[in-house]
């Protein structure tokens, strides 16, 4: 299904909520819901939402890592491993 098939007015959502929920579970393609002719919300499955949140969290970690590198907040692996072994008494 194309994205244009998943743009629906809010009245469609109200009348077909169970059908939409089933489609979201099966194909995962989100719906864009309009109100008064303008995009008002996105309806997506819980699985898709969770995947999106995980992706955003990973991107935030990558961004933070890049910032740490730029600021020089890094340590070489040998030093870190030696420090960990020392703390553990190994």
PyMOL Python script that loads the backbone (N, CA, C, O; Angstrom):
from pymol import cmd

cmd.read_pdbstr("""\
ATOM      1  N   UNK A   1       0.831  -1.183   0.000  1.00  0.00           N
ATOM      2  CA  UNK A   1       0.000   0.000   0.000  1.00  0.00           C
ATOM      3  C   UNK A   1       0.879   1.250   0.000  1.00  0.00           C
ATOM      4  O   UNK A   1       1.921   1.280   0.654  1.00  0.00           O
ATOM      5  N   UNK A   2       0.466   2.254  -0.717  1.00  0.00           N
ATOM      6  CA  UNK A   2       1.240   3.493  -0.766  1.00  0.00           C
ATOM      7  C   UNK A   2       0.826   4.410   0.377  1.00  0.00           C
ATOM      8  O   UNK A   2      -0.230   4.234   0.984  1.00  0.00           O
ATOM      9  N   UNK A   3       1.676   5.385   0.657  1.00  0.00           N
ATOM     10  CA  UNK A   3       1.391   6.327   1.729  1.00  0.00           C
ATOM     11  C   UNK A   3       0.070   7.040   1.502  1.00  0.00           C
ATOM     12  O   UNK A   3      -0.671   7.283   2.454  1.00  0.00           O
ATOM     13  N   UNK A   4      -0.235   7.378   0.262  1.00  0.00           N
ATOM     14  CA  UNK A   4      -1.485   8.094  -0.019  1.00  0.00           C
ATOM     15  C   UNK A   4      -2.717   7.275   0.352  1.00  0.00           C
ATOM     16  O   UNK A   4      -3.776   7.837   0.631  1.00  0.00           O
ATOM     17  N   UNK A   5      -2.583   5.951   0.356  1.00  0.00           N
ATOM     18  CA  UNK A   5      -3.696   5.095   0.784  1.00  0.00           C
ATOM     19  C   UNK A   5      -3.883   5.137   2.297  1.00  0.00           C
ATOM     20  O   UNK A   5      -4.921   4.718   2.808  1.00  0.00           O
ATOM     21  N   UNK A   6      -2.891   5.637   3.004  1.00  0.00           N
ATOM     22  CA  UNK A   6      -2.942   5.665   4.465  1.00  0.00           C
ATOM     23  C   UNK A   6      -3.137   7.071   5.013  1.00  0.00           C
ATOM     24  O   UNK A   6      -2.858   7.318   6.186  1.00  0.00           O
ATOM     25  N   UNK A   7      -3.606   7.986   4.193  1.00  0.00           N
ATOM     26  CA  UNK A   7      -3.991   9.312   4.649  1.00  0.00           C
ATOM     27  C   UNK A   7      -5.511   9.320   4.703  1.00  0.00           C
ATOM     28  O   UNK A   7      -6.181   9.213   3.676  1.00  0.00           O
ATOM     29  N   UNK A   8      -6.046   9.447   5.906  1.00  0.00           N
ATOM     30  CA  UNK A   8      -7.492   9.329   6.089  1.00  0.00           C
ATOM     31  C   UNK A   8      -7.997  10.442   6.997  1.00  0.00           C
ATOM     32  O   UNK A   8      -7.261  10.932   7.854  1.00  0.00           O
ATOM     33  N   UNK A   9      -9.256  10.843   6.811  1.00  0.00           N
ATOM     34  CA  UNK A   9      -9.846  11.831   7.720  1.00  0.00           C
ATOM     35  C   UNK A   9     -10.170  11.185   9.072  1.00  0.00           C
ATOM     36  O   UNK A   9     -10.278   9.963   9.180  1.00  0.00           O
ATOM     37  N   UNK A  10     -10.316  12.002  10.068  1.00  0.00           N
ATOM     38  CA  UNK A  10     -10.578  11.496  11.410  1.00  0.00           C
ATOM     39  C   UNK A  10     -11.883  10.704  11.462  1.00  0.00           C
ATOM     40  O   UNK A  10     -12.018   9.790  12.275  1.00  0.00           O
ATOM     41  N   UNK A  11     -12.835  11.045  10.609  1.00  0.00           N
ATOM     42  CA  UNK A  11     -14.097  10.294  10.569  1.00  0.00           C
ATOM     43  C   UNK A  11     -13.858   8.841  10.157  1.00  0.00           C
ATOM     44  O   UNK A  11     -14.546   7.937  10.631  1.00  0.00           O
ATOM     45  N   UNK A  12     -12.880   8.619   9.273  1.00  0.00           N
ATOM     46  CA  UNK A  12     -12.538   7.252   8.863  1.00  0.00           C
ATOM     47  C   UNK A  12     -11.956   6.486  10.043  1.00  0.00           C
ATOM     48  O   UNK A  12     -12.279   5.318  10.254  1.00  0.00           O
ATOM     49  N   UNK A  13     -11.105   7.145  10.802  1.00  0.00           N
ATOM     50  CA  UNK A  13     -10.526   6.505  11.989  1.00  0.00           C
ATOM     51  C   UNK A  13     -11.624   6.109  12.970  1.00  0.00           C
ATOM     52  O   UNK A  13     -11.622   4.996  13.496  1.00  0.00           O
ATOM     53  N   UNK A  14     -12.556   7.016  13.214  1.00  0.00           N
ATOM     54  CA  UNK A  14     -13.654   6.738  14.142  1.00  0.00           C
ATOM     55  C   UNK A  14     -14.499   5.544  13.677  1.00  0.00           C
ATOM     56  O   UNK A  14     -14.885   4.696  14.482  1.00  0.00           O
ATOM     57  N   UNK A  15     -14.777   5.490  12.388  1.00  0.00           N
ATOM     58  CA  UNK A  15     -15.650   4.443  11.844  1.00  0.00           C
ATOM     59  C   UNK A  15     -14.943   3.112  11.628  1.00  0.00           C
ATOM     60  O   UNK A  15     -15.597   2.072  11.551  1.00  0.00           O
ATOM     61  N   UNK A  16     -13.614   3.131  11.529  1.00  0.00           N
ATOM     62  CA  UNK A  16     -12.877   1.917  11.153  1.00  0.00           C
ATOM     63  C   UNK A  16     -11.725   1.606  12.100  1.00  0.00           C
ATOM     64  O   UNK A  16     -10.719   1.040  11.673  1.00  0.00           O
ATOM     65  N   UNK A  17     -11.847   1.958  13.362  1.00  0.00           N
ATOM     66  CA  UNK A  17     -10.748   1.797  14.311  1.00  0.00           C
ATOM     67  C   UNK A  17     -10.257   0.344  14.384  1.00  0.00           C
ATOM     68  O   UNK A  17      -9.050   0.102  14.370  1.00  0.00           O
ATOM     69  N   UNK A  18     -11.166  -0.606  14.461  1.00  0.00           N
ATOM     70  CA  UNK A  18     -10.762  -2.012  14.572  1.00  0.00           C
ATOM     71  C   UNK A  18     -10.028  -2.476  13.312  1.00  0.00           C
ATOM     72  O   UNK A  18      -9.035  -3.198  13.401  1.00  0.00           O
ATOM     73  N   UNK A  19     -10.514  -2.063  12.146  1.00  0.00           N
ATOM     74  CA  UNK A  19      -9.879  -2.420  10.881  1.00  0.00           C
ATOM     75  C   UNK A  19      -8.470  -1.820  10.802  1.00  0.00           C
ATOM     76  O   UNK A  19      -7.525  -2.491  10.387  1.00  0.00           O
ATOM     77  N   UNK A  20      -8.342  -0.572  11.199  1.00  0.00           N
ATOM     78  CA  UNK A  20      -7.036   0.087  11.179  1.00  0.00           C
ATOM     79  C   UNK A  20      -6.081  -0.598  12.133  1.00  0.00           C
ATOM     80  O   UNK A  20      -4.917  -0.821  11.799  1.00  0.00           O
ATOM     81  N   UNK A  21      -6.566  -0.934  13.326  1.00  0.00           N
ATOM     82  CA  UNK A  21      -5.713  -1.614  14.310  1.00  0.00           C
ATOM     83  C   UNK A  21      -5.192  -2.928  13.749  1.00  0.00           C
ATOM     84  O   UNK A  21      -4.022  -3.262  13.935  1.00  0.00           O
ATOM     85  N   UNK A  22      -6.045  -3.669  13.069  1.00  0.00           N
ATOM     86  CA  UNK A  22      -5.635  -4.944  12.477  1.00  0.00           C
ATOM     87  C   UNK A  22      -4.598  -4.730  11.373  1.00  0.00           C
ATOM     88  O   UNK A  22      -3.614  -5.465  11.291  1.00  0.00           O
ATOM     89  N   UNK A  23      -4.821  -3.729  10.531  1.00  0.00           N
ATOM     90  CA  UNK A  23      -3.863  -3.437   9.467  1.00  0.00           C
ATOM     91  C   UNK A  23      -2.513  -3.015  10.042  1.00  0.00           C
ATOM     92  O   UNK A  23      -1.468  -3.401   9.519  1.00  0.00           O
ATOM     93  N   UNK A  24      -2.529  -2.239  11.097  1.00  0.00           N
ATOM     94  CA  UNK A  24      -1.286  -1.801  11.731  1.00  0.00           C
ATOM     95  C   UNK A  24      -0.505  -2.984  12.274  1.00  0.00           C
ATOM     96  O   UNK A  24       0.723  -3.019  12.185  1.00  0.00           O
ATOM     97  N   UNK A  25      -1.215  -3.952  12.836  1.00  0.00           N
ATOM     98  CA  UNK A  25      -0.552  -5.153  13.349  1.00  0.00           C
ATOM     99  C   UNK A  25       0.049  -5.970  12.205  1.00  0.00           C
ATOM    100  O   UNK A  25       1.138  -6.528  12.337  1.00  0.00           O
ATOM    101  N   UNK A  26      -0.666  -6.035  11.086  1.00  0.00           N
ATOM    102  CA  UNK A  26      -0.239  -6.880   9.971  1.00  0.00           C
ATOM    103  C   UNK A  26       0.865  -6.270   9.124  1.00  0.00           C
ATOM    104  O   UNK A  26       1.857  -6.938   8.832  1.00  0.00           O
ATOM    105  N   UNK A  27       0.712  -5.011   8.725  1.00  0.00           N
ATOM    106  CA  UNK A  27       1.720  -4.448   7.818  1.00  0.00           C
ATOM    107  C   UNK A  27       2.555  -3.338   8.442  1.00  0.00           C
ATOM    108  O   UNK A  27       3.578  -2.951   7.877  1.00  0.00           O
ATOM    109  N   UNK A  28       2.147  -2.826   9.577  1.00  0.00           N
ATOM    110  CA  UNK A  28       2.951  -1.848  10.297  1.00  0.00           C
ATOM    111  C   UNK A  28       3.010  -0.469   9.676  1.00  0.00           C
ATOM    112  O   UNK A  28       3.664   0.421  10.220  1.00  0.00           O
ATOM    113  N   UNK A  29       2.337  -0.268   8.538  1.00  0.00           N
ATOM    114  CA  UNK A  29       2.386   1.034   7.878  1.00  0.00           C
ATOM    115  C   UNK A  29       1.459   2.012   8.593  1.00  0.00           C
ATOM    116  O   UNK A  29       0.260   1.764   8.726  1.00  0.00           O
ATOM    117  N   UNK A  30       2.019   3.109   9.045  1.00  0.00           N
ATOM    118  CA  UNK A  30       1.279   4.092   9.832  1.00  0.00           C
ATOM    119  C   UNK A  30       0.214   4.806   8.996  1.00  0.00           C
ATOM    120  O   UNK A  30       0.294   4.856   7.769  1.00  0.00           O
ATOM    121  N   UNK A  31      -0.778   5.352   9.687  1.00  0.00           N
ATOM    122  CA  UNK A  31      -1.806   6.169   9.073  1.00  0.00           C
ATOM    123  C   UNK A  31      -1.575   7.619   9.454  1.00  0.00           C
ATOM    124  O   UNK A  31      -1.233   7.927  10.596  1.00  0.00           O
ATOM    125  N   UNK A  32      -1.765   8.506   8.486  1.00  0.00           N
ATOM    126  CA  UNK A  32      -1.790   9.930   8.772  1.00  0.00           C
ATOM    127  C   UNK A  32      -3.258  10.318   8.809  1.00  0.00           C
ATOM    128  O   UNK A  32      -3.989  10.123   7.838  1.00  0.00           O
ATOM    129  N   UNK A  33      -3.681  10.868   9.935  1.00  0.00           N
ATOM    130  CA  UNK A  33      -5.082  11.238  10.131  1.00  0.00           C
ATOM    131  C   UNK A  33      -5.207  12.747   9.991  1.00  0.00           C
ATOM    132  O   UNK A  33      -4.456  13.512  10.596  1.00  0.00           O
ATOM    133  N   UNK A  34      -6.179  13.155   9.174  1.00  0.00           N
ATOM    134  CA  UNK A  34      -6.404  14.579   8.954  1.00  0.00           C
ATOM    135  C   UNK A  34      -7.632  15.052   9.712  1.00  0.00           C
ATOM    136  O   UNK A  34      -8.557  14.289   9.991  1.00  0.00           O
ATOM    137  N   UNK A  35      -7.609  16.330  10.030  1.00  0.00           N
ATOM    138  CA  UNK A  35      -8.768  16.967  10.659  1.00  0.00           C
ATOM    139  C   UNK A  35      -8.922  18.327   9.992  1.00  0.00           C
ATOM    140  O   UNK A  35      -7.978  19.116   9.949  1.00  0.00           O
ATOM    141  N   UNK A  36     -10.094  18.592   9.481  1.00  0.00           N
ATOM    142  CA  UNK A  36     -10.361  19.825   8.732  1.00  0.00           C
ATOM    143  C   UNK A  36      -9.375  19.997   7.574  1.00  0.00           C
ATOM    144  O   UNK A  36      -8.947  21.111   7.270  1.00  0.00           O
ATOM    145  N   UNK A  37      -9.021  18.876   6.932  1.00  0.00           N
ATOM    146  CA  UNK A  37      -8.179  18.914   5.758  1.00  0.00           C
ATOM    147  C   UNK A  37      -6.686  19.031   6.009  1.00  0.00           C
ATOM    148  O   UNK A  37      -5.901  19.072   5.062  1.00  0.00           O
ATOM    149  N   UNK A  38      -6.282  19.086   7.279  1.00  0.00           N
ATOM    150  CA  UNK A  38      -4.862  19.205   7.605  1.00  0.00           C
ATOM    151  C   UNK A  38      -4.407  18.002   8.416  1.00  0.00           C
ATOM    152  O   UNK A  38      -5.176  17.440   9.197  1.00  0.00           O
ATOM    153  N   UNK A  39      -3.153  17.610   8.226  1.00  0.00           N
ATOM    154  CA  UNK A  39      -2.596  16.502   9.002  1.00  0.00           C
ATOM    155  C   UNK A  39      -2.685  16.836  10.482  1.00  0.00           C
ATOM    156  O   UNK A  39      -2.269  17.913  10.908  1.00  0.00           O
ATOM    157  N   UNK A  40      -3.236  15.896  11.274  1.00  0.00           N
ATOM    158  CA  UNK A  40      -3.435  16.142  12.698  1.00  0.00           C
ATOM    159  C   UNK A  40      -2.684  15.143  13.570  1.00  0.00           C
ATOM    160  O   UNK A  40      -2.263  15.482  14.676  1.00  0.00           O
ATOM    161  N   UNK A  41      -2.511  13.914  13.083  1.00  0.00           N
ATOM    162  CA  UNK A  41      -1.851  12.902  13.900  1.00  0.00           C
ATOM    163  C   UNK A  41      -1.373  11.747  13.043  1.00  0.00           C
ATOM    164  O   UNK A  41      -1.781  11.579  11.894  1.00  0.00           O
ATOM    165  N   UNK A  42      -0.498  10.960  13.640  1.00  0.00           N
ATOM    166  CA  UNK A  42      -0.034   9.725  13.028  1.00  0.00           C
ATOM    167  C   UNK A  42      -0.456   8.596  13.945  1.00  0.00           C
ATOM    168  O   UNK A  42      -0.245   8.654  15.156  1.00  0.00           O
ATOM    169  N   UNK A  43      -1.049   7.577  13.365  1.00  0.00           N
ATOM    170  CA  UNK A  43      -1.456   6.398  14.126  1.00  0.00           C
ATOM    171  C   UNK A  43      -0.570   5.252  13.655  1.00  0.00           C
ATOM    172  O   UNK A  43      -0.514   4.941  12.465  1.00  0.00           O
ATOM    173  N   UNK A  44       0.121   4.628  14.607  1.00  0.00           N
ATOM    174  CA  UNK A  44       1.007   3.533  14.252  1.00  0.00           C
ATOM    175  C   UNK A  44       0.890   2.424  15.283  1.00  0.00           C
ATOM    176  O   UNK A  44       0.372   2.633  16.380  1.00  0.00           O
ATOM    177  N   UNK A  45       1.370   1.258  14.927  1.00  0.00           N
ATOM    178  CA  UNK A  45       1.313   0.117  15.836  1.00  0.00           C
ATOM    179  C   UNK A  45       2.282   0.323  16.985  1.00  0.00           C
ATOM    180  O   UNK A  45       3.231   1.101  16.880  1.00  0.00           O
ATOM    181  N   UNK A  46       2.040  -0.371  18.071  1.00  0.00           N
ATOM    182  CA  UNK A  46       2.927  -0.295  19.225  1.00  0.00           C
ATOM    183  C   UNK A  46       4.321  -0.795  18.850  1.00  0.00           C
ATOM    184  O   UNK A  46       5.325  -0.227  19.281  1.00  0.00           O
ATOM    185  N   UNK A  47       4.381  -1.843  18.058  1.00  0.00           N
ATOM    186  CA  UNK A  47       5.681  -2.390  17.642  1.00  0.00           C
ATOM    187  C   UNK A  47       6.479  -1.351  16.858  1.00  0.00           C
ATOM    188  O   UNK A  47       7.674  -1.181  17.099  1.00  0.00           O
ATOM    189  N   UNK A  48       5.837  -0.659  15.930  1.00  0.00           N
ATOM    190  CA  UNK A  48       6.513   0.387  15.162  1.00  0.00           C
ATOM    191  C   UNK A  48       6.939   1.533  16.063  1.00  0.00           C
ATOM    192  O   UNK A  48       8.033   2.075  15.907  1.00  0.00           O
ATOM    193  N   UNK A  49       6.079   1.907  17.007  1.00  0.00           N
ATOM    194  CA  UNK A  49       6.407   2.988  17.941  1.00  0.00           C
ATOM    195  C   UNK A  49       7.635   2.617  18.769  1.00  0.00           C
ATOM    196  O   UNK A  49       8.554   3.422  18.923  1.00  0.00           O
ATOM    197  N   UNK A  50       7.645   1.397  19.301  1.00  0.00           N
ATOM    198  CA  UNK A  50       8.788   0.949  20.099  1.00  0.00           C
ATOM    199  C   UNK A  50      10.067   0.938  19.276  1.00  0.00           C
ATOM    200  O   UNK A  50      11.121   1.341  19.766  1.00  0.00           O
ATOM    201  N   UNK A  51       9.987   0.482  18.035  1.00  0.00           N
ATOM    202  CA  UNK A  51      11.164   0.461  17.177  1.00  0.00           C
ATOM    203  C   UNK A  51      11.661   1.883  16.912  1.00  0.00           C
ATOM    204  O   UNK A  51      12.866   2.136  16.910  1.00  0.00           O
ATOM    205  N   UNK A  52      10.739   2.795  16.692  1.00  0.00           N
ATOM    206  CA  UNK A  52      11.105   4.194  16.478  1.00  0.00           C
ATOM    207  C   UNK A  52      11.802   4.764  17.708  1.00  0.00           C
ATOM    208  O   UNK A  52      12.807   5.463  17.583  1.00  0.00           O
ATOM    209  N   UNK A  53      11.276   4.468  18.891  1.00  0.00           N
ATOM    210  CA  UNK A  53      11.878   4.966  20.128  1.00  0.00           C
ATOM    211  C   UNK A  53      13.276   4.390  20.331  1.00  0.00           C
ATOM    212  O   UNK A  53      14.183   5.102  20.762  1.00  0.00           O
ATOM    213  N   UNK A  54      13.456   3.118  20.027  1.00  0.00           N
ATOM    214  CA  UNK A  54      14.777   2.490  20.143  1.00  0.00           C
ATOM    215  C   UNK A  54      15.769   3.123  19.172  1.00  0.00           C
ATOM    216  O   UNK A  54      16.929   3.349  19.516  1.00  0.00           O
ATOM    217  N   UNK A  55      15.306   3.403  17.966  1.00  0.00           N
ATOM    218  CA  UNK A  55      16.162   4.042  16.973  1.00  0.00           C
ATOM    219  C   UNK A  55      16.576   5.433  17.430  1.00  0.00           C
ATOM    220  O   UNK A  55      17.739   5.813  17.299  1.00  0.00           O
ATOM    221  N   UNK A  56      15.623   6.194  17.968  1.00  0.00           N
ATOM    222  CA  UNK A  56      15.938   7.530  18.470  1.00  0.00           C
ATOM    223  C   UNK A  56      16.934   7.469  19.624  1.00  0.00           C
ATOM    224  O   UNK A  56      17.851   8.287  19.698  1.00  0.00           O
ATOM    225  N   UNK A  57      16.759   6.512  20.517  1.00  0.00           N
ATOM    226  CA  UNK A  57      17.687   6.369  21.642  1.00  0.00           C
ATOM    227  C   UNK A  57      19.092   6.055  21.136  1.00  0.00           C
ATOM    228  O   UNK A  57      20.070   6.604  21.645  1.00  0.00           O
ATOM    229  N   UNK A  58      19.199   5.184  20.146  1.00  0.00           N
ATOM    230  CA  UNK A  58      20.505   4.843  19.578  1.00  0.00           C
ATOM    231  C   UNK A  58      21.138   6.065  18.914  1.00  0.00           C
ATOM    232  O   UNK A  58      22.335   6.305  19.073  1.00  0.00           O
ATOM    233  N   UNK A  59      20.350   6.829  18.180  1.00  0.00           N
ATOM    234  CA  UNK A  59      20.876   8.036  17.545  1.00  0.00           C
ATOM    235  C   UNK A  59      21.358   9.048  18.575  1.00  0.00           C
ATOM    236  O   UNK A  59      22.358   9.732  18.353  1.00  0.00           O
ATOM    237  N   UNK A  60      20.652   9.149  19.704  1.00  0.00           N
ATOM    238  CA  UNK A  60      21.093  10.047  20.778  1.00  0.00           C
ATOM    239  C   UNK A  60      22.427   9.594  21.356  1.00  0.00           C
ATOM    240  O   UNK A  60      23.294  10.420  21.641  1.00  0.00           O
ATOM    241  N   UNK A  61      22.593   8.285  21.530  1.00  0.00           N
ATOM    242  CA  UNK A  61      23.864   7.761  22.036  1.00  0.00           C
ATOM    243  C   UNK A  61      25.009   8.046  21.057  1.00  0.00           C
ATOM    244  O   UNK A  61      26.111   8.411  21.468  1.00  0.00           O
ATOM    245  N   UNK A  62      24.742   7.879  19.789  1.00  0.00           N
ATOM    246  CA  UNK A  62      25.764   8.155  18.782  1.00  0.00           C
ATOM    247  C   UNK A  62      26.135   9.639  18.796  1.00  0.00           C
ATOM    248  O   UNK A  62      27.311   9.992  18.715  1.00  0.00           O
ATOM    249  N   UNK A  63      25.133  10.496  18.897  1.00  0.00           N
ATOM    250  CA  UNK A  63      25.385  11.933  18.955  1.00  0.00           C
ATOM    251  C   UNK A  63      26.220  12.294  20.173  1.00  0.00           C
ATOM    252  O   UNK A  63      27.158  13.086  20.078  1.00  0.00           O
ATOM    253  N   UNK A  64      25.878  11.712  21.318  1.00  0.00           N
ATOM    254  CA  UNK A  64      26.642  11.973  22.541  1.00  0.00           C
ATOM    255  C   UNK A  64      28.076  11.475  22.392  1.00  0.00           C
ATOM    256  O   UNK A  64      29.015  12.137  22.835  1.00  0.00           O
ATOM    257  N   UNK A  65      28.243  10.328  21.779  1.00  0.00           N
ATOM    258  CA  UNK A  65      29.586   9.789  21.549  1.00  0.00           C
ATOM    259  C   UNK A  65      30.398  10.711  20.653  1.00  0.00           C
ATOM    260  O   UNK A  65      31.574  10.965  20.916  1.00  0.00           O
ATOM    261  N   UNK A  66      29.773  11.211  19.598  1.00  0.00           N
ATOM    262  CA  UNK A  66      30.460  12.142  18.702  1.00  0.00           C
ATOM    263  C   UNK A  66      30.886  13.406  19.453  1.00  0.00           C
ATOM    264  O   UNK A  66      31.987  13.917  19.251  1.00  0.00           O
ATOM    265  N   UNK A  67      30.008  13.897  20.315  1.00  0.00           N
ATOM    266  CA  UNK A  67      30.335  15.092  21.104  1.00  0.00           C
ATOM    267  C   UNK A  67      31.494  14.812  22.059  1.00  0.00           C
ATOM    268  O   UNK A  67      32.381  15.649  22.223  1.00  0.00           O
ATOM    269  N   UNK A  68      31.487  13.638  22.688  1.00  0.00           N
ATOM    270  CA  UNK A  68      32.587  13.263  23.586  1.00  0.00           C
ATOM    271  C   UNK A  68      33.915  13.220  22.827  1.00  0.00           C
ATOM    272  O   UNK A  68      34.940  13.685  23.326  1.00  0.00           O
ATOM    273  N   UNK A  69      33.889  12.664  21.632  1.00  0.00           N
ATOM    274  CA  UNK A  69      35.106  12.583  20.821  1.00  0.00           C
ATOM    275  C   UNK A  69      35.600  13.989  20.474  1.00  0.00           C
ATOM    276  O   UNK A  69      36.788  14.286  20.595  1.00  0.00           O
ATOM    277  N   UNK A  70      34.677  14.847  20.043  1.00  0.00           N
ATOM    278  CA  UNK A  70      35.043  16.221  19.682  1.00  0.00           C
ATOM    279  C   UNK A  70      35.637  16.978  20.877  1.00  0.00           C
ATOM    280  O   UNK A  70      36.544  17.794  20.711  1.00  0.00           O
ATOM    281  N   UNK A  71      35.119  16.701  22.081  1.00  0.00           N
ATOM    282  CA  UNK A  71      35.575  17.397  23.282  1.00  0.00           C
ATOM    283  C   UNK A  71      36.800  16.734  23.906  1.00  0.00           C
ATOM    284  O   UNK A  71      37.328  17.215  24.908  1.00  0.00           O
ATOM    285  N   UNK A  72      37.247  15.642  23.319  1.00  0.00           N
ATOM    286  CA  UNK A  72      38.424  14.964  23.838  1.00  0.00           C
ATOM    287  C   UNK A  72      38.152  14.102  25.063  1.00  0.00           C
ATOM    288  O   UNK A  72      39.089  13.713  25.759  1.00  0.00           O
ATOM    289  N   UNK A  73      36.897  13.801  25.335  1.00  0.00           N
ATOM    290  CA  UNK A  73      36.521  12.953  26.474  1.00  0.00           C
ATOM    291  C   UNK A  73      36.614  11.478  26.080  1.00  0.00           C
ATOM    292  O   UNK A  73      35.616  10.757  26.062  1.00  0.00           O
ATOM    293  N   UNK A  74      37.827  11.056  25.768  1.00  0.00           N
ATOM    294  CA  UNK A  74      38.052   9.679  25.341  1.00  0.00           C
ATOM    295  C   UNK A  74      39.256   9.088  26.065  1.00  0.00           C
ATOM    296  O   UNK A  74      40.127   9.815  26.543  1.00  0.00           O
ATOM    297  N   UNK A  75      39.293   7.772  26.138  1.00  0.00           N
ATOM    298  CA  UNK A  75      40.413   7.047  26.754  1.00  0.00           C
ATOM    299  C   UNK A  75      40.718   5.846  25.878  1.00  0.00           C
ATOM    300  O   UNK A  75      39.810   5.233  25.316  1.00  0.00           O
ATOM    301  N   UNK A  76      41.983   5.513  25.761  1.00  0.00           N
ATOM    302  CA  UNK A  76      42.314   4.355  24.941  1.00  0.00           C
ATOM    303  C   UNK A  76      41.934   3.074  25.684  1.00  0.00           C
ATOM    304  O   UNK A  76      41.884   3.039  26.913  1.00  0.00           O
ATOM    305  N   UNK A  77      41.672   2.038  24.915  1.00  0.00           N
ATOM    306  CA  UNK A  77      41.172   0.777  25.464  1.00  0.00           C
ATOM    307  C   UNK A  77      42.142   0.148  26.457  1.00  0.00           C
ATOM    308  O   UNK A  77      41.709  -0.378  27.483  1.00  0.00           O
ATOM    309  N   UNK A  78      43.433   0.188  26.178  1.00  0.00           N
ATOM    310  CA  UNK A  78      44.415  -0.423  27.089  1.00  0.00           C
ATOM    311  C   UNK A  78      44.347   0.210  28.481  1.00  0.00           C
ATOM    312  O   UNK A  78      44.375  -0.488  29.495  1.00  0.00           O
ATOM    313  N   UNK A  79      44.258   1.527  28.512  1.00  0.00           N
ATOM    314  CA  UNK A  79      44.198   2.234  29.798  1.00  0.00           C
ATOM    315  C   UNK A  79      42.925   1.882  30.555  1.00  0.00           C
ATOM    316  O   UNK A  79      42.965   1.628  31.759  1.00  0.00           O
ATOM    317  N   UNK A  80      41.804   1.868  29.857  1.00  0.00           N
ATOM    318  CA  UNK A  80      40.521   1.562  30.500  1.00  0.00           C
ATOM    319  C   UNK A  80      40.519   0.129  31.025  1.00  0.00           C
ATOM    320  O   UNK A  80      40.111  -0.106  32.162  1.00  0.00           O
ATOM    321  N   UNK A  81      40.965  -0.823  30.225  1.00  0.00           N
ATOM    322  CA  UNK A  81      40.989  -2.221  30.659  1.00  0.00           C
ATOM    323  C   UNK A  81      41.935  -2.411  31.848  1.00  0.00           C
ATOM    324  O   UNK A  81      41.614  -3.147  32.782  1.00  0.00           O
ATOM    325  N   UNK A  82      43.077  -1.765  31.821  1.00  0.00           N
ATOM    326  CA  UNK A  82      44.011  -1.864  32.948  1.00  0.00           C
ATOM    327  C   UNK A  82      43.388  -1.289  34.214  1.00  0.00           C
ATOM    328  O   UNK A  82      43.548  -1.844  35.302  1.00  0.00           O
ATOM    329  N   UNK A  83      42.686  -0.186  34.069  1.00  0.00           N
ATOM    330  CA  UNK A  83      42.026   0.432  35.220  1.00  0.00           C
ATOM    331  C   UNK A  83      40.934  -0.482  35.780  1.00  0.00           C
ATOM    332  O   UNK A  83      40.808  -0.620  36.997  1.00  0.00           O
ATOM    333  N   UNK A  84      40.162  -1.092  34.921  1.00  0.00           N
ATOM    334  CA  UNK A  84      39.109  -2.012  35.370  1.00  0.00           C
ATOM    335  C   UNK A  84      39.707  -3.231  36.071  1.00  0.00           C
ATOM    336  O   UNK A  84      39.217  -3.653  37.118  1.00  0.00           O
ATOM    337  N   UNK A  85      40.757  -3.788  35.495  1.00  0.00           N
ATOM    338  CA  UNK A  85      41.415  -4.952  36.138  1.00  0.00           C
ATOM    339  C   UNK A  85      41.974  -4.563  37.503  1.00  0.00           C
ATOM    340  O   UNK A  85      41.881  -5.331  38.461  1.00  0.00           O
ATOM    341  N   UNK A  86      42.546  -3.383  37.585  1.00  0.00           N
ATOM    342  CA  UNK A  86      43.095  -2.907  38.851  1.00  0.00           C
ATOM    343  C   UNK A  86      41.991  -2.755  39.907  1.00  0.00           C
ATOM    344  O   UNK A  86      42.179  -3.147  41.058  1.00  0.00           O
ATOM    345  N   UNK A  87      40.854  -2.193  39.524  1.00  0.00           N
ATOM    346  CA  UNK A  87      39.728  -2.033  40.459  1.00  0.00           C
ATOM    347  C   UNK A  87      39.213  -3.372  40.956  1.00  0.00           C
ATOM    348  O   UNK A  87      38.799  -3.498  42.109  1.00  0.00           O
ATOM    349  N   UNK A  88      39.239  -4.360  40.091  1.00  0.00           N
ATOM    350  CA  UNK A  88      38.714  -5.687  40.437  1.00  0.00           C
ATOM    351  C   UNK A  88      39.790  -6.579  41.092  1.00  0.00           C
ATOM    352  O   UNK A  88      39.499  -7.688  41.540  1.00  0.00           O
ATOM    353  N   UNK A  89      40.995  -6.090  41.136  1.00  0.00           N
ATOM    354  CA  UNK A  89      42.073  -6.851  41.733  1.00  0.00           C
ATOM    355  C   UNK A  89      42.533  -8.003  40.881  1.00  0.00           C
ATOM    356  O   UNK A  89      42.971  -9.027  41.406  1.00  0.00           O
ATOM    357  N   UNK A  90      42.443  -7.862  39.605  1.00  0.00           N
ATOM    358  CA  UNK A  90      42.845  -8.927  38.670  1.00  0.00           C
ATOM    359  C   UNK A  90      44.245  -8.726  38.166  1.00  0.00           C
ATOM    360  O   UNK A  90      44.737  -9.529  37.373  1.00  0.00           O
TER     361      UNK A  90
END
""", "prot")
cmd.dss("prot")
cmd.show_as("cartoon", "prot")
cmd.util.cbc("prot")
cmd.orient("prot")
